[in-house]
Amino acid sequence: MIYYCKAGDQEFRLEVITDSTGNTTVKLPDGREWAVDFTRVIGNKHYSMLVDNKSHVVYMNTREGTDYQVSIDGQPYSISVETERQHRFASLTQASAIESGEIKIKAPMPGLVTIVGVKPGDQVEQGQRLIVLEAMKMENELKAPRQGVIKEILVSAGQTVEQNKALLILE
């Protein structure tokens, strides 16, 4: 599976491959690769990570959408991780943003609306989370393609929607 990661001012693409025996390899585009084992050891926040047989202690403090606050061997990091689908969708949303007028934010795929993070009249900034759509057990954050005001919300949390269903109107 492909992941797009950002830590500080560094951005990189990772390919995570798990073979039929359960062994996992992480590859970077420059050809570097590591054998990795990542196991939860205490609750939902503490993990043991082996990278090429070197042990690391990982504590995942918080998660908000695609953003994580983690500590690796006591060193804190703010990391953003997107799946290939999330990354492609985000780039399409940014590329298609228009400067003014109404924009109908539509469901990119069928799914379940889990969060409606805005209400009519709210002023939003470009990139702000508007709605979270769960599809195939993955959360997909739909973000504002530009700043504006929420004109109308057309769905509610808990509602199932089809692909291309209008979810809200931004003006």
Summary of the structure (lengths in Angstrom):
residues: 171
radius of gyration: 18.6
end to end distance: 36.2
largest distance: 55.2
contacts: 459
relative contact order: 0.14
helix: 7%
strand: 58%
